[in-house]
Every structure is written in C-alpha cells, then in structure tokens.
Amino acid sequence: MMLLLSRFSLVKSLRKVSARRWHHTSLTNDLINNMDKKATWDRFYTENSRGGQFKNFEWFFGFQSVQDYILPQLKSMCAPLHVLDIGCGTSALGPSIYIHSKSAVAVTCADISPVAVRLMQEHAKSTPAQPCNPASTLIFREMDCTELEGHFEPRSLALIVDKGTTDALLRSKEGRVKAGQIVRQSLAVLRHSGSLLQFSDEDPDARLLWLEKESQGSEVAAVVSVHEVRELRGVTYFCYQISPHAAQ
C-alpha cells in the first residue's frame, strides 16, 4: 500500500485525516508549518502506523516515475556505489533502488525520525526483498541530513536522492537554512562523478536561482541543471541535478 501526496494535496488530505483521526491534536498544523521539526514527523509516523498495516508514504510519486533518472546514472559509474536517500521517511524509493539496480549498490536510507527508521527496519525484516545484484546492501539509519560530514567521508557517495525533503524544509518557517545546509553538505561528501538529485514540484525559475546561490556557499564548486520529469494530476515535477565540478 502506498500513499502519494503533492504539496497541493497535502493540506487538503491532512485536513480530511485530521477530521477523521486527529481531531484533538495539532498535528495537521505542525505538518503545514513545522515540517523541519523532528517531533512533527515522529508524531506523523506514529499516528500513521496505528492501523497496524504498514504503508509507504510517498511525496509526489513512486520510484517508477524517476527510475530512468536514477538507474542509468548508477550504471555509468564505477564501483563502489554508495547511494543515500535523505529524508527517506517510509518511502519505497531507497529500497527500490536496492532491488532494481543491476550494479552493486550500498543504499542508506536516512531520516531524522527514529519512528520512521524503525518502521522501515521492521517492514524490511518482515518482507525481505531480493536485490537484482546479490552484492547490494540496504540499511536504515537515523540521521540529521544537515550534518552529512559527520557520517560520511569526503568524496564517498556516488548518488544522493532527495524526493520532497528539501521542498518540505523550504516550505517550513525555519527550514530554509537547513535546506541550504543539505546542499552544501551533499557537495562535500559526493565524489566528483556523483550527483545530488532533488525531485520537486517547484518552478525552475525559483529553484535554480536558490540552488546556485546555496552552491556558491560551498567549498566545492557545482554545476546545476534541471529536467522535467512528468505531469501528474495537473502538477509538473522536475529533477534538479547538482554535481560537484572538478577543477580543470
């Protein structure tokens, strides 16, 4: 089972759920205003798991919509391939990379919410998946993705995927600084042939300027590009690719 939400349907959907299940809490307002807070997501995943049946919570769309942006990049890279899904929540994105990549990959799914990490660990244990490459690995870690240098060596990651995490931060009252930190931290731990892929519904006129500004604050120069992914339910989605630029 999978729950798909865009930023336009988020408020409407959460209000419906709030009226049905959370009518005595402030969780809906927290999700609208405080998506940069660990406590907000802890509450969300706790409430969302109370039915007893696990379901993936997907921002925007599932792996099938973006696999053509992810798998070819991995195929073209040299081993070892360490992939990081930042702000994974209970998305199937990271596990799907682990399952479908023909190249051997070490996939780390990271989230600031220990509740989300525990749910994913339990789900992976109860319904183990077989990877396309038997040498691939998959782990789930509680992690603040604004502090990647404290968890990974410089130039150690081949690919970082961000599906909705930066969008959530940018639309939070105090999240813009954290969103910028993620960009700079990603550039510090990506190898020169690697990339940060941000999947977003934000218009390129706004996101490209912001990415270029935040990248300039990094010690590593970067190249920023954008590709249109698809239109879904009247909303156009984009893939923003941020890659370290090796000095010539």
C-alpha positions as CSV (number, residue, x, y, z in Angstrom):
1,M,0.0,0.0,0.0
2,M,1.3,3.5,-0.9
3,L,0.2,7.0,0.0
4,L,1.0,9.6,-2.6
5,L,1.0,13.3,-1.8
6,S,2.0,16.5,-3.6
7,R,2.3,19.8,-1.8
8,F,-1.0,21.0,-3.2
9,S,-2.9,17.9,-2.0
10,L,-1.1,17.8,1.3
11,V,-3.1,20.3,3.2
12,K,-6.5,19.0,1.9
13,S,-5.6,15.4,2.6
14,L,-4.2,16.1,6.1
15,R,-7.4,18.0,7.0
16,K,-9.5,15.1,5.9
17,V,-7.4,12.7,8.0
18,S,-7.4,15.2,10.9
19,A,-11.1,15.3,11.0
20,R,-11.3,11.6,11.0
21,R,-8.4,10.6,13.3
22,W,-6.5,13.6,14.7
23,H,-9.4,16.0,15.6
24,H,-8.0,16.6,19.1
25,T,-4.4,17.3,18.1
26,S,-2.4,20.0,16.3
27,L,-0.6,17.5,14.0
28,T,-2.1,19.0,10.8
29,N,-0.9,22.5,11.7
30,D,2.5,21.0,12.6
31,L,2.9,19.4,9.2
32,I,1.8,22.5,7.4
33,N,4.1,24.9,9.4
34,N,6.8,22.8,11.0
35,M,7.9,20.1,8.6
36,D,11.5,20.9,9.5
37,K,11.0,19.6,13.1
38,K,11.9,16.0,14.1
39,A,9.0,15.9,16.6
40,T,6.5,16.7,13.9
41,W,7.5,13.7,11.8
42,D,7.7,11.4,14.9
43,R,4.1,12.3,15.6
44,F,3.1,11.8,11.9
45,Y,4.6,8.4,11.5
46,T,3.3,7.2,14.9
47,E,-0.2,8.2,14.0
48,N,0.1,6.9,10.5
49,S,1.2,3.4,11.8
50,R,-1.6,3.0,14.4
51,G,-3.8,1.0,12.0
52,G,-1.3,-1.8,12.2
53,Q,-0.8,-2.2,8.4
54,F,2.4,-0.7,7.0
55,K,2.0,1.6,4.0
56,N,4.6,3.6,2.2
57,F,4.2,7.4,2.4
58,E,5.4,8.9,-0.9
59,W,6.0,12.5,-1.7
60,F,4.8,13.3,-5.2
61,F,5.2,9.9,-6.8
62,G,6.9,6.5,-6.5
63,F,10.1,5.0,-7.8
64,Q,8.7,4.1,-11.2
65,S,8.4,7.8,-12.1
66,V,12.0,8.5,-11.5
67,Q,13.9,5.3,-12.1
68,D,15.1,6.5,-15.5
69,Y,16.9,9.4,-13.8
70,I,18.5,7.1,-11.2
71,L,19.4,3.7,-12.6
72,P,21.3,5.0,-15.7
73,Q,23.5,7.1,-13.5
74,L,24.4,4.2,-11.4
75,K,25.0,2.0,-14.4
76,S,27.5,4.6,-15.8
77,M,29.5,4.9,-12.6
78,C,32.5,2.9,-11.3
79,A,32.2,0.8,-8.1
80,P,31.9,1.2,-5.2
81,L,28.5,2.8,-5.4
82,H,27.1,4.3,-2.2
83,V,23.6,5.7,-2.5
84,L,22.0,7.9,0.1
85,D,18.2,8.6,0.3
86,I,17.9,11.7,2.5
87,G,14.7,12.2,4.5
88,C,13.5,8.7,3.4
89,G,10.6,8.6,5.8
90,T,8.7,5.4,4.9
91,S,9.2,5.9,1.1
92,A,9.9,2.9,-1.1
93,L,12.4,4.9,-3.1
94,G,15.6,3.7,-1.4
95,P,14.5,0.0,-1.2
96,S,13.5,0.2,-4.9
97,I,17.0,1.3,-5.9
98,Y,18.4,-1.6,-3.9
99,I,16.0,-4.0,-5.6
100,H,16.3,-2.8,-9.2
101,S,19.9,-1.6,-9.6
102,K,21.9,-4.1,-11.7
103,S,25.1,-2.6,-10.4
104,A,26.1,-3.5,-6.8
105,V,24.9,-0.6,-4.5
106,A,25.1,0.1,-0.8
107,V,21.9,2.0,-0.2
108,T,21.5,4.0,3.0
109,C,18.0,5.3,3.8
110,A,18.3,8.1,6.3
111,D,15.7,10.1,8.3
112,I,15.7,12.3,11.3
113,S,12.7,10.5,12.7
114,P,13.6,7.3,14.7
115,V,9.9,6.3,14.3
116,A,10.2,6.2,10.5
117,V,13.5,4.4,10.6
118,R,12.1,1.7,13.0
119,L,9.0,1.2,10.8
120,M,11.2,0.7,7.7
121,Q,13.5,-1.7,9.5
122,E,10.6,-3.7,10.7
123,H,9.0,-3.8,7.3
124,A,12.3,-4.8,5.6
125,K,12.7,-7.6,8.1
126,S,9.1,-8.9,7.8
127,T,9.0,-8.7,4.0
128,P,12.7,-9.1,2.8
129,A,13.4,-8.0,-0.8
130,Q,15.8,-9.7,-3.2
131,P,18.1,-7.3,-4.9
132,C,18.9,-7.6,-8.6
133,N,22.6,-7.7,-7.7
134,P,23.3,-10.1,-4.8
135,A,26.2,-7.9,-3.6
136,S,23.9,-4.9,-2.9
137,T,23.1,-3.9,0.6
138,L,20.3,-1.8,2.3
139,I,20.3,-0.1,5.7
140,F,18.1,2.4,7.5
141,R,19.7,5.0,9.8
142,E,18.5,7.8,12.0
143,M,20.4,10.8,10.8
144,D,20.3,14.6,10.6
145,C,21.0,15.2,6.9
146,T,22.2,18.7,7.6
147,E,25.3,17.0,9.1
148,L,26.4,14.5,6.5
149,E,30.1,15.2,7.0
150,G,29.7,13.7,10.5
151,H,28.5,10.4,9.0
152,F,30.3,10.0,5.6
153,E,33.9,10.5,4.4
154,P,34.6,13.3,1.9
155,R,34.0,12.1,-1.8
156,S,32.5,8.8,-0.6
157,L,29.0,8.9,-2.1
158,A,28.0,8.3,-5.7
159,L,24.4,9.5,-5.5
160,I,22.2,11.3,-3.1
161,V,18.4,11.4,-3.8
162,D,16.0,13.9,-2.3
163,K,12.3,13.4,-3.1
164,G,10.4,16.1,-1.3
165,T,12.8,16.6,1.7
166,T,14.1,20.0,0.5
167,D,10.6,21.0,-0.5
168,A,9.3,20.3,3.0
169,L,12.1,22.4,4.5
170,L,11.7,25.3,2.1
171,R,8.0,25.5,3.0
172,S,8.6,25.5,6.7
173,K,9.0,28.6,8.8
174,E,12.6,27.8,9.9
175,G,13.6,25.3,7.2
176,R,15.4,27.4,4.6
177,V,18.7,27.4,6.4
178,K,18.6,23.6,6.9
179,A,17.8,23.1,3.2
180,G,20.8,25.1,2.2
181,Q,23.0,23.1,4.6
182,I,21.9,19.9,2.9
183,V,23.0,21.2,-0.5
184,R,26.5,22.2,0.9
185,Q,26.9,19.0,2.9
186,S,25.9,16.9,0.0
187,L,28.6,18.6,-2.2
188,A,31.2,17.8,0.5
189,V,30.5,14.1,0.6
190,L,29.8,13.4,-3.1
191,R,32.6,12.1,-5.3
192,H,33.5,14.2,-8.3
193,S,31.4,12.0,-10.6
194,G,28.4,11.9,-8.2
195,S,25.2,13.9,-8.1
196,L,22.5,15.2,-5.8
197,L,19.1,14.6,-7.4
198,Q,16.3,16.7,-6.0
199,F,12.8,15.8,-7.2
200,S,10.4,18.7,-6.7
201,D,7.3,20.5,-8.0
202,E,9.0,23.9,-7.5
203,D,9.3,26.0,-10.7
204,P,12.8,26.2,-12.1
205,D,12.8,30.0,-12.1
206,A,12.8,29.8,-8.3
207,R,14.7,26.6,-7.5
208,L,17.6,27.1,-9.9
209,L,18.4,30.6,-8.5
210,W,18.2,29.2,-5.0
211,L,20.4,26.2,-5.8
212,E,23.0,28.3,-7.5
213,K,23.1,30.7,-4.5
214,E,23.4,27.9,-2.0
215,S,26.0,26.1,-4.0
216,Q,28.2,29.2,-4.1
217,G,28.4,28.9,-0.3
218,S,30.1,25.5,-0.6
219,E,33.8,24.9,-0.7
220,V,33.1,22.7,-3.7
221,A,32.1,24.3,-7.0
222,A,28.9,22.8,-8.5
223,V,27.0,22.5,-11.8
224,V,23.2,22.8,-11.6
225,S,20.8,21.5,-14.2
226,V,17.1,20.7,-14.4
227,H,15.0,18.1,-16.3
228,E,11.2,17.9,-16.5
229,V,10.1,14.6,-15.0
230,R,6.4,14.4,-15.7
231,E,3.0,16.0,-15.1
232,L,0.8,14.3,-12.6
233,R,-2.7,15.4,-11.5
234,G,-2.1,18.8,-13.2
235,V,1.3,19.4,-11.4
236,T,4.6,19.4,-13.3
237,Y,7.5,17.8,-11.5
238,F,11.2,18.4,-12.1
239,C,14.6,16.7,-11.4
240,Y,17.2,19.2,-10.2
241,Q,20.7,17.7,-10.6
242,I,23.6,19.2,-8.5
243,S,27.0,17.9,-9.3
244,P,30.5,18.7,-8.0
245,H,32.6,20.5,-10.6
246,A,36.1,19.3,-10.6
247,A,38.7,21.9,-11.3
248,Q,40.4,21.6,-14.7
